[in-house]
């Protein structure tokens, strides 16, 4: 199979972790008889310095003509402050490239060998942690209108509008049910139905759709309770589906259960042609650009390597190849000998990558 990928390393450690993941991808592709066709493009400050914008037209075109986008990280906090918010890399690049991609999947899995890195007590994680969080990505507070700040001080007024349509809710709930059906058949739908009208509609639709999936155990949970239960009984969660803002917060909270944010991959998926966009699947580790360690070979490449595994699985349908990457990666983590600094080790990004490749 020809694997056509737009590769956007971006800023900070994005360059290093994307390079690591591409090394792993090349080995897996060769092992299984596939051909990687990678087109590299500038994004973020790397693009601003060359093209004057965080997302140049050339990068857009490269993304449109490929089957998937592999993304590193964008943004450099010190430099971001020099730009108006609407021109900052994260807003310009991420929002545009993910337009039409309504389902964000983040897989939080605690390797047994890293149990000591989890901030929870051992008795709370003895049964393991393996959670798929599905976040609606194109609606809610982040995109609602009206939006903005108006008036003059001291009477300025800020407005953010939370709105969801029945179709937006139904399509993300379907992703949740279908994902749960392929895993342990438990779905937790998170809302705030005791307060919010959007959540009341959300719960109504989730309950109705649940009747179409009798094999999936559906649980409703208020977001404040969900944030508590993630820390109290994380092993009980299988798949979580929720709206944009709640998903943003809960997925970052849950990422620490894996032992490090440097271990969590993500995929943003949609439908071909949805919302008038090309909807090219977008894959990225959830960590940021970490400029304080950029260029020092200290970054943890695991999240990006596992992100490549998600790409092989969801976009190219190569489940065996994805499983091979995951098996090799978790073998390195569970052995506990070759770990980067965020996991208490002293190994470099390159050494971890070499170990994964050796496992393949």
N, C-alpha and C positions, 0 to 999 in steps of 0.2 A: 504494500500500500504506500502511496505517496502521502506524506504528512506535510501539509502546507501550513506554515505557521508564521505569523507576524511576531517578531521578537522585539520588545520594547524594554530594555534594561532600566532606563530612567536615571535616577539620582542616587547618591550615597551608596549603600550596600547593594542596591538593586543590580548594579553592574556585576558584582561578585557572585551573588546568589543565582542570577540568571545564567551566568557562565557555567556555574557548577551544575545546574539542572540540565543545561544543554549537553554537557559532557555525558551525563547519565542517560539522557534521551538518545544520544548517538549510539551508545553501547547497546541499549535495549533494542533500538531499531535494527541495528546490525545483527543482533542475535536472532531476531524473529523475521528477518528478511524484508524490512521496510526501508524506505528512503525518506530522509528528512530534508525538506526544502524550506529553509529558514531565511526570511527577509528581515534584516535588522533595521530599526528606525529610531529616530530621536524623539524623546518626550520629556516633559518637565523642564528643569533648568538646563539640562543638556541640549534641549531644543531651543530654549530662549536664547542661550548664548550663541547659537549658530544661526537661528532663523527669526529670532525676535518674538516668538510665540511658543507657548508650552505644547501646542498641538498643531504643527504645521500641516499644510495641505498634503505634502508628500507622505507624511505619516498616516494621515487618514486614508489615502489611496492604498497604501501598502496593507493596512488593516482590512479594508473592504475586499481585497482580492484574495485573502487567505481564509483558511477554514477555522482558525482559532488565533487568539491573541494571548501571548505569554508576556506578562507585565511584571516588572520588578518593583519599583517604588518611585514616587515623585514627591518633591517638596524638600526644601532646605529651610528650616525655621527662621534662621537669621535673615536669609535673603527674601523669604516669603513676605516678611514684614515691610519690605520696600515697595510692594505692589498693592494696588487696590484689591480687595477681596475677590472681586469678580474676575481678576486676571491671574490669580494664583494658580500654580500648576495643578493642585489637587482638584480644584473646582473646574478648571478649563479642560483638563485631560480626562479625569475619571468620569465626570458627569457626561461628557460627550461620548466617550468610547463605550460606556455602559448604557447608553440610551436605548430603550427597547428591551433591555435584558432585565426581566422583572423578578427572577429567582436567584437569590444569592445563597449558595450552599457552603457552610463552613463545618468541617469535620474535626471534632475535638476528641482525641483518643489519647489516653494516658498509657504509655508503654509500661508494663509491669516493672521493668528494670529501672524506671525513673520514678517509682512511687514516692520515694523520699523527697523528690523535688516538688511534689504537689503540696500546696499550702494547707491542705486539710489533714485532719488526724487520720491515722492508718485505719481505724475502725470504720471510718466513713467511706473508704475507697477499696475495701477488701474485695468487693465483687467487680472491680474494674470500672472504668469510665470510657464510654464509647457513644458519643452524641453527635447527631447530624442536626445542625441548626439551619432552618430554611427561612430566610428573611425576604419579605417583599421589598423590592428595590426601586420601584419607579413611582410610588405614590406617597400619600401621607403628608406629614408636616414639611418634609424637605421640598415638596413640589407644589403644595397647595397655594391657591390664589384666593383672596389678596394676600400679599406678603410684603413686609418691609417696615421701615421706621419713618414716621411722619411727625410734623409739628415742630415746635421750638421749645427749647429747654426753659423752664423745668417741667413742661407739660408734654414732652414727646410721648408718642404712643407706638408700641411695636406690635405687629400682628403676624402670626403664623397660622395658617388655616389647615386643619386636619380634615381631609376628604378622601373617601374611597367609594368606588362604584361596585356594584354587585359583580360585574365581570372581572374587575381587578382582584377582588377577594377570592372569587371562585377559582381562577386560574392558579393562584398560589396555593390554595388549599388542595387542589388536585395534585400538585407537585408533592405536597406533604404526604397525602395518602398513598400515592404511588411509591414514594421513597420508603415509607414505613412498611409497605407490603413486601418490599425486597429485603428488608432488614429484619427486625424482631417484632414487627407488626404492632408497635405501640406509637401512637401519635398524641403529642400534647399540643393543643391549640391555645396560644397565649393571647389574652386580650385584657380589656378593662371595661367589661360589659356592665358593671355596676355603676359606671359614670358616663362613659362615652357612647354617643349614638353610633359611631363607626364600629365600635366593638360589639354593640348589640346586633348590628347587621352581620358582622363577622361571625358571631357565635351562632346566630340563626342559620347561616349558610353552612357552617361547619357541621352543625348537628344534622342538617338535611343531607349533606354529602356523605356523612358517616354511614347512612343507611345503604349507600351504594358499595360500601366496603365493610361488609359484616365480619370479615376476617381481621380487620384492624381495630384494636382497642383504642377508642377515642377518649381523651381526657381534656376537660376545659380547665384553665388555670388563669387567675388574675396575674398580671405582670409583676406586681409587688410580691405576691406569694411565690411566683416562679423564681424570682431573683433570690429569694430565701431558700427555696427547696433545692436549687442548684448547688448550694453549699451544704445543705443538710442531708440530702439523699441523692447525690449525683448519679449513682449507679442505676437508679430507677428510670432515668430518661433514655429514650431511644431516639425519636425524631421530634423536634420542636418546630412548629410553624407559627410565624407571627408577622406583624406589620413592620414597617420600615424603622421607625424610631425605637420601638421595643427590641427589634432584632439587632439593631446596631449596639445597643447597650448590653443585652444579654449575651451576645456572641463574644464580646470583648471580656465580659466577666468569666464566661465559660472557658475562654482560651487559657486562662491561668490554671485551670484544672489539669491541663496537659503537662504542666511543669514549666512551660515557657511559651511566650507568644511566638517564638521562633520555630514552633513545631506545627503550626496550624495553617493548612492550605485552604483555598477557597476557589469557587467557580461561580461565575455569573452567567446565567443562561436565559434564553428567550425563545422566540419562535421566528423562523425565517420571514422577514418582511414585517414583523410586528411594529406597530406605531410608525410605519413609514421609514424604518431604518433597516440597515442590512443585518442587524442583530448578530454580529459575529461573536461567538462565545468568548468570554473574557476570563482569563485565569491569572490569579495573583496570590502571593502569600499575604497574610493579613498584617504583618509587621510593617513598620514604616521604613524610611530611608536611613535612619540611625547614622547621621553624619559624623557623630563622635567616634565611630569605629570604622568608618569607610576607608577603603584603601589599605587596611592593616591586616587583611586576611583573618579577621576575627569573627566575621559574621557566621551565623548558623544557617547552612544551606538547606536544612531539612524541610522547612515549610515549602520552599520553592520546588524541591525535588518531589515532594508529595503532591504539589499542585500540578506538576507534569503528569503524575499518575492519574489525577482526576481528569486532566485533558484527554489522555489516551482513552480513558473509560467513557466519558460523557460525549465527547465530540467524535472520536474515531471508532468507538465501539470495540476497543482492544482491551478486553478485560483481563486476559492472561498477561499481557505486557504490563498493565497497570499493577496487577497483583505481584508480579516479579519485582517491580520497583519497591512496592510497599514491604514485601517480605525482606528484601535486602536492607532497606532503610531501618526497619524496626529491629532487625537482628543486630545492627550496629548500636542502636540506642539501648537495647536490652543488655548487650554485653557490657556497656558502661565504661569501656576503656578509651574510646575515641569520641570525646565530647567537647563541644565548644564552651566558652566561658559562661554563657547564660545557663548552662546545665551543670556548672561546677567543675568543668574539665579545663584542660589547657591546650586542646587540639585546635588546629587551624581549620578554616573553611575548606581548604584544599585537602587536608588530611581526612576530614569527614567524608568528603566527596570520593576520594580514592578508596576509602573503606567500603562505601556503598557499591562502587563499581566492582571492587574485588568480590563482593558478595553476589554480584550478578554473574 
